[in-house]
Amino acid sequence: KTIVSTSLISFLILSVLLGVFGFCFSHSMMSLLQTPADILDEAVLYLRVYFVGFPFLFMYNILSTMFTSIGESKIPLRLLIFSSILNIFMDLWMVSVTLWVFGAALATLIAQGISAVFSLLIFFSRMRRYKSHFDWFDGKELHSMLRIAVPSVLQQSTVSIGMMIVQAVVNPFGTQA
């Protein structure tokens, strides 16, 4: 319970900080990627909505891992399927009422948010089985988790960074490319 609480608190803080940073620098990021001018405003808007949803995305991913650690691997899969189907229907509805790019981004944010909240509620109900004392935050546990998490994050980031480099190379060819 201490590890769960420490993880949720620390990654919630991290996700809010990264979300604020990303929201503030979305235009700079899209410019750095040489996003074509005719879609720049829409791309920035989509990215900003995406960054607003960072806490939900982080919460879902953390809880998905925690579900697996307590032997409940089907719950995150079901929530992911639910979120994906909800996102598809909300995309169709929101884009059809002329919200366009903002509607698609908002649909994703809402679907991820609902899935994250359901994950949290289900996880807390599962954790009630375990009757034990716990601390809300433990710096030693956080340090231990970061020793494992930081190299993993760096490894997984290399793929995303590579995709961004490819995107930056393709973007100068224009919207059609």
Phi and psi restraints in degrees (value plus and minus 20) as a CYANA .aco file:
   2 THR   PHI     -84.4   -44.4
   2 THR   PSI     -62.9   -22.9
   3 ILE   PHI     -84.8   -44.8
   3 ILE   PSI     -62.6   -22.6
   4 VAL   PHI     -80.4   -40.4
   4 VAL   PSI     -70.1   -30.1
   5 SER   PHI     -82.8   -42.8
   5 SER   PSI     -65.5   -25.5
   6 THR   PHI     -81.0   -41.0
   6 THR   PSI     -62.7   -22.7
   7 SER   PHI     -82.8   -42.8
   7 SER   PSI     -69.0   -29.0
   8 LEU   PHI     -83.0   -43.0
   8 LEU   PSI     -64.0   -24.0
   9 ILE   PHI     -85.6   -45.6
   9 ILE   PSI     -69.5   -29.5
  10 SER   PHI     -87.4   -47.4
  10 SER   PSI     -60.2   -20.2
  11 PHE   PHI     -97.8   -57.8
  11 PHE   PSI     -43.8    -3.8
  12 LEU   PHI     -86.3   -46.3
  12 LEU   PSI     -65.2   -25.2
  13 ILE   PHI     -82.0   -42.0
  13 ILE   PSI     -65.9   -25.9
  14 LEU   PHI     -80.7   -40.7
  14 LEU   PSI     -63.2   -23.2
  15 SER   PHI     -86.7   -46.7
  15 SER   PSI     -57.1   -17.1
  16 VAL   PHI     -86.1   -46.1
  16 VAL   PSI     -64.5   -24.5
  17 LEU   PHI     -82.0   -42.0
  17 LEU   PSI     -66.5   -26.5
  18 LEU   PHI     -85.6   -45.6
  18 LEU   PSI     -57.3   -17.3
  19 GLY   PHI     -83.7   -43.7
  19 GLY   PSI     -63.6   -23.6
  20 VAL   PHI     -85.1   -45.1
  20 VAL   PSI     -64.9   -24.9
  21 PHE   PHI     -79.0   -39.0
  21 PHE   PSI     -70.1   -30.1
  22 GLY   PHI     -82.4   -42.4
  22 GLY   PSI     -61.6   -21.6
  23 PHE   PHI     -79.8   -39.8
  23 PHE   PSI     -66.0   -26.0
  24 CYS   PHI     -88.5   -48.5
  24 CYS   PSI     -52.0   -12.0
  25 PHE   PHI    -129.2   -89.2
  25 PHE   PSI      -1.4    38.6
  26 SER   PHI     -79.6   -39.6
  26 SER   PSI     -64.6   -24.6
  27 HIS   PHI     -83.7   -43.7
  27 HIS   PSI     -63.3   -23.3
  28 SER   PHI     -82.1   -42.1
  28 SER   PSI     -60.6   -20.6
  29 MET   PHI     -84.0   -44.0
  29 MET   PSI     -64.7   -24.7
  30 MET   PHI     -86.9   -46.9
  30 MET   PSI     -55.8   -15.8
  31 SER   PHI     -87.2   -47.2
  31 SER   PSI     -61.3   -21.3
  32 LEU   PHI     -81.7   -41.7
  32 LEU   PSI     -53.6   -13.6
  33 LEU   PHI    -102.0   -62.0
  33 LEU   PSI     -16.3    23.7
  34 GLN   PHI      37.8    77.8
  34 GLN   PSI      22.8    62.8
  35 THR   PHI     -81.8   -41.8
  35 THR   PSI     112.4   152.4
  36 PRO   PHI     -75.4   -35.4
  36 PRO   PSI     120.9   160.9
  37 ALA   PHI     -78.8   -38.8
  37 ALA   PSI     -53.1   -13.1
  38 ASP   PHI     -90.8   -50.8
  38 ASP   PSI     -35.5     4.5
  39 ILE   PHI    -142.2  -102.2
  39 ILE   PSI     -15.0    25.0
  40 LEU   PHI     -79.2   -39.2
  40 LEU   PSI     -67.7   -27.7
  41 ASP   PHI     -82.0   -42.0
  41 ASP   PSI     -62.4   -22.4
  42 GLU   PHI     -87.6   -47.6
  42 GLU   PSI     -58.8   -18.8
  43 ALA   PHI     -85.1   -45.1
  43 ALA   PSI     -60.9   -20.9
  44 VAL   PHI     -85.2   -45.2
  44 VAL   PSI     -63.3   -23.3
  45 LEU   PHI     -80.5   -40.5
  45 LEU   PSI     -67.0   -27.0
  46 TYR   PHI     -80.2   -40.2
  46 TYR   PSI     -65.6   -25.6
  47 LEU   PHI     -83.8   -43.8
  47 LEU   PSI     -58.6   -18.6
  48 ARG   PHI     -84.2   -44.2
  48 ARG   PSI     -62.9   -22.9
  49 VAL   PHI     -83.8   -43.8
  49 VAL   PSI     -59.4   -19.4
  50 TYR   PHI     -79.8   -39.8
  50 TYR   PSI     -65.0   -25.0
  51 PHE   PHI     -87.0   -47.0
  51 PHE   PSI     -51.4   -11.4
  52 VAL   PHI     -82.4   -42.4
  52 VAL   PSI     -52.5   -12.5
  53 GLY   PHI    -103.6   -63.6
  53 GLY   PSI     -19.3    20.7
  54 PHE   PHI     -72.6   -32.6
  54 PHE   PSI     -65.9   -25.9
  55 PRO   PHI     -77.7   -37.7
  55 PRO   PSI     -57.6   -17.6
  56 PHE   PHI     -88.6   -48.6
  56 PHE   PSI     -62.3   -22.3
  57 LEU   PHI     -82.8   -42.8
  57 LEU   PSI     -66.8   -26.8
  58 PHE   PHI     -82.3   -42.3
  58 PHE   PSI     -65.4   -25.4
  59 MET   PHI     -81.0   -41.0
  59 MET   PSI     -65.1   -25.1
  60 TYR   PHI     -81.0   -41.0
  60 TYR   PSI     -65.9   -25.9
  61 ASN   PHI     -85.8   -45.8
  61 ASN   PSI     -60.9   -20.9
  62 ILE   PHI     -83.7   -43.7
  62 ILE   PSI     -67.8   -27.8
  63 LEU   PHI     -87.0   -47.0
  63 LEU   PSI     -52.7   -12.7
  64 SER   PHI     -80.2   -40.2
  64 SER   PSI     -64.7   -24.7
  65 THR   PHI     -84.5   -44.5
  65 THR   PSI     -60.6   -20.6
  66 MET   PHI     -88.8   -48.8
  66 MET   PSI     -57.1   -17.1
  67 PHE   PHI     -78.8   -38.8
  67 PHE   PSI     -65.0   -25.0
  68 THR   PHI     -81.9   -41.9
  68 THR   PSI     -58.2   -18.2
  69 SER   PHI     -88.0   -48.0
  69 SER   PSI     -42.9    -2.9
  70 ILE   PHI    -121.2   -81.2
  70 ILE   PSI      -7.5    32.5
  71 GLY   PHI      64.3   104.3
  71 GLY   PSI      -0.9    39.1
  72 GLU   PHI    -133.7   -93.7
  72 GLU   PSI      40.2    80.2
  73 SER   PHI     -94.9   -54.9
  73 SER   PSI     -36.9     3.1
  74 LYS   PHI     -98.2   -58.2
  74 LYS   PSI     -47.6    -7.6
  75 ILE   PHI     -82.1   -42.1
  75 ILE   PSI     -69.7   -29.7
  76 PRO   PHI     -81.4   -41.4
  76 PRO   PSI     -55.1   -15.1
  77 LEU   PHI     -84.0   -44.0
  77 LEU   PSI     -66.2   -26.2
  78 ARG   PHI     -82.3   -42.3
  78 ARG   PSI     -61.1   -21.1
  79 LEU   PHI     -86.9   -46.9
  79 LEU   PSI     -56.5   -16.5
  80 LEU   PHI     -86.2   -46.2
  80 LEU   PSI     -62.7   -22.7
  81 ILE   PHI     -82.9   -42.9
  81 ILE   PSI     -66.1   -26.1
  82 PHE   PHI     -77.7   -37.7
  82 PHE   PSI     -68.2   -28.2
  83 SER   PHI     -81.9   -41.9
  83 SER   PSI     -61.0   -21.0
  84 SER   PHI     -86.2   -46.2
  84 SER   PSI     -64.4   -24.4
  85 ILE   PHI     -85.6   -45.6
  85 ILE   PSI     -64.0   -24.0
  86 LEU   PHI     -79.7   -39.7
  86 LEU   PSI     -62.1   -22.1
  87 ASN   PHI     -82.2   -42.2
  87 ASN   PSI     -62.5   -22.5
  88 ILE   PHI     -80.8   -40.8
  88 ILE   PSI     -70.0   -30.0
  89 PHE   PHI     -85.1   -45.1
  89 PHE   PSI     -59.3   -19.3
  90 MET   PHI     -88.5   -48.5
  90 MET   PSI     -56.3   -16.3
  91 ASP   PHI     -78.7   -38.7
  91 ASP   PSI     -70.3   -30.3
  92 LEU   PHI     -79.4   -39.4
  92 LEU   PSI     -63.6   -23.6
  93 TRP   PHI     -89.6   -49.6
  93 TRP   PSI     -68.0   -28.0
  94 MET   PHI     -90.2   -50.2
  94 MET   PSI     -56.0   -16.0
  95 VAL   PHI     -90.4   -50.4
  95 VAL   PSI     -54.2   -14.2
  96 SER   PHI     -90.5   -50.5
  96 SER   PSI     -44.1    -4.1
  97 VAL   PHI    -112.6   -72.6
  97 VAL   PSI       6.3    46.3
  98 THR   PHI      43.3    83.3
  98 THR   PSI      10.4    50.4
  99 LEU   PHI    -107.4   -67.4
  99 LEU   PSI     -27.9    12.1
 100 TRP   PHI      25.1    65.1
 100 TRP   PSI    -145.2  -105.2
 101 VAL   PHI     -82.3   -42.3
 101 VAL   PSI     -62.0   -22.0
 102 PHE   PHI     -81.4   -41.4
 102 PHE   PSI     -59.3   -19.3
 103 GLY   PHI     -83.6   -43.6
 103 GLY   PSI     -61.9   -21.9
 104 ALA   PHI     -85.0   -45.0
 104 ALA   PSI     -62.6   -22.6
 105 ALA   PHI     -85.3   -45.3
 105 ALA   PSI     -63.3   -23.3
 106 LEU   PHI     -85.0   -45.0
 106 LEU   PSI     -58.7   -18.7
 107 ALA   PHI     -81.0   -41.0
 107 ALA   PSI     -62.7   -22.7
 108 THR   PHI     -83.8   -43.8
 108 THR   PSI     -64.3   -24.3
 109 LEU   PHI     -80.3   -40.3
 109 LEU   PSI     -66.4   -26.4
 110 ILE   PHI     -85.7   -45.7
 110 ILE   PSI     -65.0   -25.0
 111 ALA   PHI     -82.5   -42.5
 111 ALA   PSI     -64.3   -24.3
 112 GLN   PHI     -85.6   -45.6
 112 GLN   PSI     -59.0   -19.0
 113 GLY   PHI     -83.3   -43.3
 113 GLY   PSI     -65.7   -25.7
 114 ILE   PHI     -83.2   -43.2
 114 ILE   PSI     -63.7   -23.7
 115 SER   PHI     -83.0   -43.0
 115 SER   PSI     -60.9   -20.9
 116 ALA   PHI     -86.0   -46.0
 116 ALA   PSI     -62.4   -22.4
 117 VAL   PHI     -85.8   -45.8
 117 VAL   PSI     -63.4   -23.4
 118 PHE   PHI     -79.8   -39.8
 118 PHE   PSI     -62.3   -22.3
 119 SER   PHI     -78.1   -38.1
 119 SER   PSI     -66.3   -26.3
 120 LEU   PHI     -82.9   -42.9
 120 LEU   PSI     -65.8   -25.8
 121 LEU   PHI     -84.3   -44.3
 121 LEU   PSI     -64.6   -24.6
 122 ILE   PHI     -85.2   -45.2
 122 ILE   PSI     -61.9   -21.9
 123 PHE   PHI     -83.2   -43.2
 123 PHE   PSI     -64.1   -24.1
 124 PHE   PHI     -82.0   -42.0
 124 PHE   PSI     -57.3   -17.3
 125 SER   PHI     -86.4   -46.4
 125 SER   PSI     -55.5   -15.5
 126 ARG   PHI     -90.2   -50.2
 126 ARG   PSI     -55.6   -15.6
 127 MET   PHI     -91.6   -51.6
 127 MET   PSI     -38.1     1.9
 128 ARG   PHI     -83.4   -43.4
 128 ARG   PSI     -41.2    -1.2
 129 ARG   PHI     -83.1   -43.1
 129 ARG   PSI     -49.9    -9.9
 130 TYR   PHI    -113.7   -73.7
 130 TYR   PSI      84.6   124.6
 131 LYS   PHI    -111.9   -71.9
 131 LYS   PSI      80.6   120.6
 132 SER   PHI    -177.7  -137.7
 132 SER   PSI     138.8   178.8
 133 HIS   PHI     -95.5   -55.5
 133 HIS   PSI     126.7   166.7
 134 PHE   PHI    -170.1  -130.1
 134 PHE   PSI     138.1   178.1
 135 ASP   PHI    -120.4   -80.4
 135 ASP   PSI     124.6   164.6
 136 TRP   PHI     -86.5   -46.5
 136 TRP   PSI     -53.3   -13.3
 137 PHE   PHI    -168.0  -128.0
 137 PHE   PSI     115.7   155.7
 138 ASP   PHI    -154.7  -114.7
 138 ASP   PSI      92.1   132.1
 139 GLY   PHI     -81.5   -41.5
 139 GLY   PSI     -55.6   -15.6
 140 LYS   PHI     -85.1   -45.1
 140 LYS   PSI     -61.8   -21.8
 141 GLU   PHI     -85.2   -45.2
 141 GLU   PSI     -60.6   -20.6
 142 LEU   PHI     -81.0   -41.0
 142 LEU   PSI     -65.3   -25.3
 143 HIS   PHI     -80.1   -40.1
 143 HIS   PSI     -62.7   -22.7
 144 SER   PHI     -82.6   -42.6
 144 SER   PSI     -62.9   -22.9
 145 MET   PHI     -85.9   -45.9
 145 MET   PSI     -60.5   -20.5
 146 LEU   PHI     -86.7   -46.7
 146 LEU   PSI     -52.0   -12.0
 147 ARG   PHI     -81.0   -41.0
 147 ARG   PSI     -51.2   -11.2
 148 ILE   PHI    -109.8   -69.8
 148 ILE   PSI     -59.9   -19.9
 149 ALA   PHI     -91.8   -51.8
 149 ALA   PSI     -61.6   -21.6
 150 VAL   PHI     -80.6   -40.6
 150 VAL   PSI     -70.0   -30.0
 151 PRO   PHI     -81.2   -41.2
 151 PRO   PSI     -56.4   -16.4
 152 SER   PHI     -85.1   -45.1
 152 SER   PSI     -63.5   -23.5
 153 VAL   PHI     -82.8   -42.8
 153 VAL   PSI     -63.7   -23.7
 154 LEU   PHI     -82.8   -42.8
 154 LEU   PSI     -61.0   -21.0
 155 GLN   PHI     -83.2   -43.2
 155 GLN   PSI     -67.1   -27.1
 156 GLN   PHI     -89.8   -49.8
 156 GLN   PSI     -47.5    -7.5
 157 SER   PHI     -90.5   -50.5
 157 SER   PSI     -46.5    -6.5
 158 THR   PHI     -80.6   -40.6
 158 THR   PSI     -56.7   -16.7
 159 VAL   PHI     -86.0   -46.0
 159 VAL   PSI     -65.6   -25.6
 160 SER   PHI     -84.6   -44.6
 160 SER   PSI     -60.8   -20.8
 161 ILE   PHI     -84.5   -44.5
 161 ILE   PSI     -61.1   -21.1
 162 GLY   PHI     -80.7   -40.7
 162 GLY   PSI     -61.7   -21.7
 163 MET   PHI     -85.0   -45.0
 163 MET   PSI     -57.4   -17.4
 164 MET   PHI     -86.3   -46.3
 164 MET   PSI     -57.5   -17.5
 165 ILE   PHI     -85.0   -45.0
 165 ILE   PSI     -63.9   -23.9
 166 VAL   PHI     -80.2   -40.2
 166 VAL   PSI     -63.5   -23.5
 167 GLN   PHI     -81.4   -41.4
 167 GLN   PSI     -61.8   -21.8
 168 ALA   PHI     -84.7   -44.7
 168 ALA   PSI     -51.7   -11.7
 169 VAL   PHI     -94.5   -54.5
 169 VAL   PSI     -56.6   -16.6
 170 VAL   PHI     -99.1   -59.1
 170 VAL   PSI     -55.8   -15.8
 171 ASN   PHI     -74.2   -34.2
 171 ASN   PSI     -59.3   -19.3
 172 PRO   PHI     -81.4   -41.4
 172 PRO   PSI     -35.8     4.2
 173 PHE   PHI     -97.3   -57.3
 173 PHE   PSI     -26.6    13.4
 174 GLY   PHI      80.3   120.3
 174 GLY   PSI     157.4   197.4
 175 THR   PHI     -83.3   -43.3
 175 THR   PSI     -57.4   -17.4
 176 GLN   PHI     -82.6   -42.6
 176 GLN   PSI     -58.3   -18.3
